[in-house]
Amino acid sequence: MEAEMKNEYLLLTPGPLSTTASVREAMLKDWCTWDDEYNKDIVEVIRAKLVQLATSQAGYTSVLMQGSGTASVEATIGSVIPADGKLLVVDNGAYGARIAQIADYLNIACDVIAPGETAQPSIAEVEAKLSADDSITHVAIVHCETTTGMLNPIDDVIKLAKKNGKIVILDAMSSFGGIPLDMADLGVDFLISSANKCIQGVPGFGFVIARQAELEKCKGLARSLSLDLYDQWQCMEKNGGKWRFTSPTHTVRAFYQALLELEEEGGIAARHQRYQENQTTLVAGMAKLGFDTLLDASLHSPIITSFYSPVHSDYQFKEFYNRLKEQGFVIYPGKVSNADCFRIGNIGDVHPSDIQRLLVAMETAKYWELSA
C-alpha cells in the first residue's frame, strides 16, 4: 500500500497540488450522504473549522459547493447580487477577468478596473469609480492573482469599498489557508476558496465563508438552481450538513484530514512561513541559474511565481517541462498574455528541501545551454 500511495512527481502548480499520503488514504472509504457520521461528524465540523480559520469574530457562516473553485465563484456572483445591483471588479489577471465574464454571462451590470496583468490596481482609480457611480453595490477582487503570482492590495481596496457602503467579495482561491487574514477585520462579506489549494485537499468542491447577515438577504436571488448559494446554505443549516445534491464524499473526507494536518503543522501562520521559505529559496536559486521573475519582488505572493522564459532559439517549454517531469517535478505554463513565461508553485506538500532538489533538476534540464 505504501508504494501505491507514493506520488510519481511533485506538483509545483497552484492546485491541484501534491498532497500527503494520509490525505489520499482518507479517500479509501465509501460514505453515505445521509448518514450522521458523514454529515454531522465531517461536513459540519469542516464548516465550523473554516469559519474559525477565516475570523475570530462572531456572525459568520460557511457553505460548501460541489465543483471547481470557479463554480463557487459563479455561485457567489450569481446568488448575492440583486437584479438591480452592479459589480465593480478589479481585473489584473485571468481570474479577475473570469469574475467579470461570469457577470456578463449572468447579465449582471459590471464595471472593471484593469491596470494590466503585471500591475496592481490604482487605489485612486478605485476611489474615483466608487465616488462617481452610486449604482455600484458590490466590489470583487482576487487576493492572489495566480496568473502572475501577484498579491493584490486588498486592505486598501476593501477599506474604500466599505467606506462607500459596498458589499465585498474576495476571491481567496489560492491564498486562503496559506496567508493569514481575518475577513471580519478586513471587511470581507463573502470569501471564496477551494479544497485543492492551501488547505492541501483534493479537487471536487469549493466553499464560501460569509457574513451571515448578508447571506440571509440572498434568498431568491440566485440565477441558477445548482449554484444557488443561499439554498445550499439553508439545506446544510436545516439538515445537519446535508448537501442538496450528490456530495463529493471522498473529496470531503480528504479535506477533513487536510484540515487536521493544517492544525498539526501549526495553523495558517506556520504554513505561510513554509510557503514563504519555499518561494524565497526558489527565487534566489532561479536567479543564480539565470532566470528572471516577471514581477518585481515587492509584488510577489508566497503562492506561485512567474519566470521569464529563456531567450534562446533552442528553448521550448514542452521540452523543458518533460525534462523536469522525468526528474520528478511538474511546473506550470505561463498565462500572461504579453510575456513568454512559466510558473512554479510553492504550495501543497512541498518543503524547502524539495525546492533545493528542484533547483538541482533545473540546472540539469537547461538543455538549451548545452546546445549553445
N, C-alpha and C positions, 0 to 999 in steps of 0.2 A: 504493500500500500504506500509506503513512504516514497518508493521510486516512482510510482504512478502520479503522485501528487506534486512532484518536483517540476518547476517551470523549465521549459527549454531555453527561454531567454528572458531578459529583464525588459519590461515595457517602460521606456523613458518617454511617455506620452502624457497628455493631460487627462487621460481617462477614456476608455478602460485602462486600468493600470495594474501593476503587479501586486498581488495580494498575498497574504500569508497562507501557509498550508492549512492552518486552523480555520481561517475564513472559508477556504474552499471545502474543507471537510464538513463544515456546518451544513452544506447543501446535500449531504448524502442521505438525509432522512426525508420522507414524504410527510406532508402535513395536510390536515383537513381544515378548510377555510371556515368551517362553522364551529370548530372546537375552541373552547376557552383556553386550552393550553397554547393555542396559536394566537388568538385574538387578544386575550387579556394579558397573557404572560409574555408575549413577544411584541405584538403590534402596539399595544397601549404603553408598554414600557419604552419602546422606541420613541413614540410620540412625546412622552414626558421628558426623556433624555434630550431630545432635540431642542425642546424649549429651554431646558437648563443650560445647554451649550450656547444658545443664542442670547440669553439675557438672564440677569439675576432678579429682574423685576417682575411683578405680577401682571396679569392681564393679557397674556399671550397664549396661543394655542398652535397646534400643528396638524397638518393633514398630509397623508401620503397619496401619491397619484401614480397609477400604472404608466409605463412607457419611458421614453427617454427624458433627459433633462429638458429638452425643448418642449415636450408635451406639458410639463409642469409650468414652463414659461407661458405657453399658449393658454393653459387653463387659467392662469392668473390674469393675463391681459384680457382674456375673453370673459372673465367672471366678475371682475371688480370695477370695471369702468362702465358707468351707465350710458344709455343711448345718447344722451346729450353731453357726455363727458369728452375731454380731449387730453391726449397724451403728449408729453414732451419727452423725447428720447435723446440721450447722449449716444451718438454713433461714432466711435473711433475704432471700429473693428467689425469683424464678421458677426459677432454676437449682439452688438448694439444694433447693427443693420437688420439682424433677424427679428429683433423686437419690433422694429418699425415695419418690417414685412408682415409680421403677424397682424399688427394693427390694420394694415392695408387690406389683408385678406378678410378681416372681420368687419371692415367698413367702420373702423373707429377713427375719428379725426385725430391727426397726428402731425406734430411739428418735430423737426430734427435739428440738433446741433452736431455738425460733422466737421471736426477740425482736421480730419485725416487720420490714417492708421498709426502714425508714429508721433502723434501729438496729443497732449491732454486737453480736455475742453477748457475754453476760456471762461473763468468764473464771471467775468464782466458780461460775456455774451449770455450766459445762463440768466444772470440778473436782468439783463435787458429784455430777454424773451418773456420772463415771468412778469415783469413790470408792464410790458406792452400788451399782454394778452390775458385778460381775465377769464377767458373761456377754458384755459388750461386747468385741468382738475388733478392730473396725475403726472408724476415725473418718474422716469425709469432710467437706471444707469447700471452698467456692468461693473462689478468690483474689480475683478482681474480679467482683462481682455486677452484671452489666450491666443488670439490672432497673432499677437506680438509678444505677450508676456507682460504687458503694461499693467501697472497698478493705478487705477484711476483715483482722483482726489474726492472720494465720496463724502468725506466730512464737510467740505466746503459746499459742494453741490446740494447735499441734503439740508444743510443749515438754511440755504437760500430757499429751497422748496418749502420747508416748514415755516419760515418767516412769511412766506406768501400763502400759507394755508393749503398746501398741496399734499396729496397722498403720495407716499414714496414707495416705489417698487425697486428692490435691489436684486439684481441677478448676481448671486454669490455662488454661482455654479462651481467655479474652480477654486474658490477661496474658503468657503465655509468649512470649518474643522481644521484648517491649516493656517489661518491668520486670525489672531484674536480680534474680536469685536463684540460690542454689546448693542444689539439692534434698538433697544429702548433708549440708551444714551445717544445713539446716532439720530434717532427719529425715524427709523425704518418701519413702515407699516406692513409690508409683505416682503419676505426674504425667500428666495428660491435657490435650491441646490439639488444635488443628485446623489444617489447611493454610491456611484462609482468614481467619486472624486476624493477629496481629502479625508473623508471618514474611512476610506480604503475598503469599501464593499465592492460588489459586482453590479453590472448593469441590470436594469429591469424596472426601476421606479425612481421618481424624484419626490421632493417634498417641499411644502410651503409652510413657513413659520409666520404667523400673522398676529397682528394686534386684534384681539378677539372682537373688540367693539367695532372695528372696521369690517371684519369678515361677516359679522352679523347683519351688516347693511347690504350684503350682496345677494340676498335671496331673490331669485327670479331674474338675475342679470345675465346669466350665462348664455353664450351663443352656441353652445354645444352640449349634447347630452352626456357623452362620456367624459368630457373635460369640464364638467360643472364643479368648480372648486367648493362652492357652498354646500351643494347636495352631498358631495363626498364627505365633507367635514361633518355634516349633520348625521350621516349614516354611521360614521365612526363614533361620534359622540353618544348617539342613542343606543347603539348596539355593541358597545364594549370593544371597539376596534374592528368591527366588520366592514369590509370593503363592499361597495355597491356591486361591482362586477369582479370577475375572477382575479384573485390576488396572486402576485408572483411569489409564491410561498417560499421557494428555495432561496431566492434573492433576498427576501425579507429576513429569513433566518441568518443568512450570511452577514447581513448588515447589523443585526443584533450582536453577533460575535465581534464584528469590526468595532462597534461602539464600546464593547467591553475592553478591547485591546487598545483603543484610544485612551481610555481611563487608566489602563495599566502602564501606558507609556508616560503618563503624567499630564494628560489633557492636551488642550489645544496649544498652550504655551510651549510645552515640550516638543510637540510635533512641529510647530512653527520654527523652533530653534533648529531641529534636524533638517527641515526643508531649506532653511536659510543657509546652513552649513553646506548642504548639497549644492546649492546654487552658487555660492561664492567660491567653493572649491572648483566647480565646473568652469566658471567664467575665467578664473585665474589660470587654470590648466589649459583651457582652449586658447587663451591669449598667447601662452608660450608656444603653442602649436601653430600660431599664425592665423587663428580665426577671430574675426571682429564681431562684436554684438551689434545687432540692428539698432537697439535703443541705447540712449545714454544710461549709465549705471543708476542715476537718480530716479529713473522711471521703472526700474526692474521690480518684478514681484519675485517671491521665492518659489513660484509655482512652475513656470516654464520660461525658457529663454530662447530668443531667435538669434541665429548667427547668419551672417552673410555667407553665401556660397563662395567657394574659391573661384577667383578669376583665372581660369586655366582652360585651355581648349579641350583637354582630356577629361575634365570633371563632368560626371553625370550623377545626379542624386541617386538614381536607382542602383547604380553600381556601388556607390559609397554605402548606401543602405544595406545592400546584400552582404558586403564585406563585413560590416559591423554585426549584422544578424548572425553570420557564420561564427562570430566570436561571442555570441550570447547577448547582444544588445539591439533593441529596436528603437529607432528615433522617428521623428515626425517630419513630413514635408512642410514647407513654408506655406503660409496662407495670406501673405501680404500681396496686394495687387500690383504694386510698383517696385518690388525689390525681390531679387533672387536670393532666397534664404532657406534655411531649415530650422527646425525647433527641437529642443531637448527638454523634456520634463524632469522635474525633481521630486515628484510626489509619488505616493504608493509605498510599498515595502522596499524602499530604496534608501541606502545609507551612504555616508561619506566614503566608506571603503569601496562601495560599488562604483561611485563616481571616479575614484582613483583607478579602478580596473578599466572603466570606460575610457579614460584618458590614454591608458596604455594601448587599448584596442584602436583608438582614434589614430594614434601615430602609425600603427600597422596598416590601417585602412587607407591611408593617404597615398593611394596608388598613383595619382597624377604627378606627385613629386618624384616618384621613382622613374616615371617615364620622361621627365623633363630633360 
